Amino acid sequence: MRICAYIAASVNGLITRGDDDTEFVADEDWERFLESAKTFGNLVVGRKTFEAIYNGGQIAKLGKVEVVVATHRPELFRAVKGANFVSGGPARIVEFLSEKGYTKMLLGGGAEIIASFATLGLIDEIVIDFEPWLLGEGKGLFGHPGVDFRLNLLDMRRLSQNEVQLKYEIIKDSSRTKGTSG
Ligand SMILES: NC(=O)c1ccc[n+]([C@@H]2O[C@H](COP(=O)([O-])OP(=O)(O)OC[C@H]3O[C@@H](n4cnc5c(N)ncnc54)[C@H](OP(=O)(O)O)[C@@H]3O)[C@@H](O)[C@H]2O)c1
């Protein structure tokens, strides 16, 4: 399974303002993100992100996208339609999507579920849309012990006057090697 994490962040790497405010993420970014999910055919999110995009109405725009929600308590969500609530962590989620025939997976956040995949070395690519903000408080992207990977730049795009998208491949065996410019 090729796993791509796609997230919007402030220039200093925060994905929320404070606990859960994502108002700094431009509407166009949400549209790009939803289009990516449609291209992948699936979207994996943590339970807190699911609640945010369910309440924010983005889930309703996903159409036939297979939405997978990581939670330790899937039994609480039996009545919720339109998403699969999966316990067992990253390995079980990969298995779940593989059984449905997917060979690539879009990981949409938040920080906790991305950290779960990253610390197991399961993420192949990251795409970050940098929003033109510096935020003093919020949830950090990849701010987790065990995350220590060198990156290979695949693409960089100016999305608008003030937004930049960077796409990187994670070099899997790079942990704690010396930095180089190449
Ligand atoms: N800027 C962006 O692009 C962006 C993207 C995504 C999200 N966000 C924001 O980020 C915030 C949420 O991020 P977050 O880091 O707090 O939470 P999160 O990763 O969305 O969800 C955390 C929850 O996911 C479940 N989970 C995580 N790892 C798991 C594992 N290994 N096994 C089973 N379940 C697991 C747990 O659910 P249970 O507690 O149910 O067990 C955990 O409480 C929201 O405000 C959201 O809007 C921003």
The ligand as an SDF file (V2000), in Angstrom:
LIG
                    3D

 48 52  0  0  0  0  0  0  0  0999 V2000
   -4.9250   21.5180    8.8670 N   0  0  0  0  0  0  0  0  0  0  0  0
   -5.3520   20.3550    8.3700 C   0  0  0  0  0  0  0  0  0  0  0  0
   -5.1570   20.0610    7.1820 O   0  0  0  0  0  0  0  0  0  0  0  0
   -6.0350   19.3810    9.2600 C   0  0  0  0  0  0  0  0  0  0  0  0
   -6.2010   18.0650    8.7950 C   0  0  0  0  0  0  0  0  0  0  0  0
   -6.8180   17.1370    9.6110 C   0  0  0  0  0  0  0  0  0  0  0  0
   -7.2780   17.5230   10.8710 C   0  0  0  0  0  0  0  0  0  0  0  0
   -7.1260   18.7870   11.2790 N   0  0  0  0  0  0  0  0  0  0  0  0
   -7.6100   19.1800   12.6190 C   0  0  0  0  0  0  0  0  0  0  0  0
   -6.8690   18.4430   13.5830 O   0  0  0  0  0  0  0  0  0  0  0  0
   -7.7110   18.2070   14.7240 C   0  0  0  0  0  0  0  0  0  0  0  0
   -7.7210   16.7320   15.0520 C   0  0  0  0  0  0  0  0  0  0  0  0
   -6.3900   16.2220   15.0990 O   0  0  0  0  0  0  0  0  0  0  0  0
   -5.8970   15.3000   16.3070 P   0  0  0  0  0  0  0  0  0  0  0  0
   -4.4720   15.0290   16.0800 O   0  0  0  0  0  0  0  0  0  0  0  0
   -6.3280   15.9170   17.5930 O   0  0  0  0  0  0  0  0  0  0  0  0
   -6.7980   14.0000   16.1870 O   0  0  0  0  0  0  0  0  0  0  0  0
   -7.0110   12.8910   15.0250 P   0  0  0  0  0  0  0  0  0  0  0  0
   -5.7200   12.2980   14.6150 O   0  0  0  0  0  0  0  0  0  0  0  0
   -7.8990   13.4320   13.9770 O   0  0  0  0  0  0  0  0  0  0  0  0
   -7.8910   11.8360   15.8560 O   0  0  0  0  0  0  0  0  0  0  0  0
   -7.3660   11.2610   17.0080 C   0  0  0  0  0  0  0  0  0  0  0  0
   -8.2180   10.0530   17.3290 C   0  0  0  0  0  0  0  0  0  0  0  0
   -8.0400    9.0630   16.3090 O   0  0  0  0  0  0  0  0  0  0  0  0
   -8.0400    7.7600   16.8880 C   0  0  0  0  0  0  0  0  0  0  0  0
   -6.7210    7.1720   16.7190 N   0  0  0  0  0  0  0  0  0  0  0  0
   -5.5350    7.7990   16.5110 C   0  0  0  0  0  0  0  0  0  0  0  0
   -4.5380    6.8970   16.4040 N   0  0  0  0  0  0  0  0  0  0  0  0
   -5.1230    5.6860   16.5320 C   0  0  0  0  0  0  0  0  0  0  0  0
   -4.6340    4.3570   16.5210 C   0  0  0  0  0  0  0  0  0  0  0  0
   -3.3260    4.0800   16.3340 N   0  0  0  0  0  0  0  0  0  0  0  0
   -5.5110    3.3470   16.6980 N   0  0  0  0  0  0  0  0  0  0  0  0
   -6.8540    3.5820   16.8720 C   0  0  0  0  0  0  0  0  0  0  0  0
   -7.3660    4.8310   16.9080 N   0  0  0  0  0  0  0  0  0  0  0  0
   -6.5120    5.8590   16.7390 C   0  0  0  0  0  0  0  0  0  0  0  0
   -8.3920    7.9680   18.3590 C   0  0  0  0  0  0  0  0  0  0  0  0
   -9.8120    7.9700   18.4170 O   0  0  0  0  0  0  0  0  0  0  0  0
  -10.6550    7.4920   19.7190 P   0  0  0  0  0  0  0  0  0  0  0  0
  -10.4070    8.5440   20.7570 O   0  0  0  0  0  0  0  0  0  0  0  0
  -12.0770    7.4670   19.2260 O   0  0  0  0  0  0  0  0  0  0  0  0
  -10.1230    6.1540   20.0990 O   0  0  0  0  0  0  0  0  0  0  0  0
   -7.8460    9.3600   18.6350 C   0  0  0  0  0  0  0  0  0  0  0  0
   -8.4520   10.0010   19.7510 O   0  0  0  0  0  0  0  0  0  0  0  0
   -9.1040   18.7050   14.3460 C   0  0  0  0  0  0  0  0  0  0  0  0
   -9.2740   19.9960   14.8930 O   0  0  0  0  0  0  0  0  0  0  0  0
   -9.0500   18.7930   12.8370 C   0  0  0  0  0  0  0  0  0  0  0  0
   -9.9390   19.7520   12.3020 O   0  0  0  0  0  0  0  0  0  0  0  0
   -6.4890   19.7380   10.5180 C   0  0  0  0  0  0  0  0  0  0  0  0
  1  2  1  0
  2  3  2  0
  2  4  1  0
  4  5  1  0
  4 48  2  0
  5  6  2  0
  6  7  1  0
  7  8  2  0
  8  9  1  0
  8 48  1  0
  9 10  1  0
  9 46  1  0
 10 11  1  0
 11 12  1  0
 11 44  1  0
 12 13  1  0
 13 14  1  0
 14 15  2  0
 14 16  1  0
 14 17  1  0
 17 18  1  0
 18 19  2  0
 18 20  1  0
 18 21  1  0
 21 22  1  0
 22 23  1  0
 23 24  1  0
 23 42  1  0
 24 25  1  0
 25 26  1  0
 25 36  1  0
 26 27  1  0
 26 35  1  0
 27 28  2  0
 28 29  1  0
 29 30  1  0
 29 35  2  0
 30 31  1  0
 30 32  2  0
 32 33  1  0
 33 34  2  0
 34 35  1  0
 36 37  1  0
 36 42  1  0
 37 38  1  0
 38 39  2  0
 38 40  1  0
 38 41  1  0
 42 43  1  0
 44 45  1  0
 44 46  1  0
 46 47  1  0
M  CHG  2   8   1  16  -1
M  END
$$$$
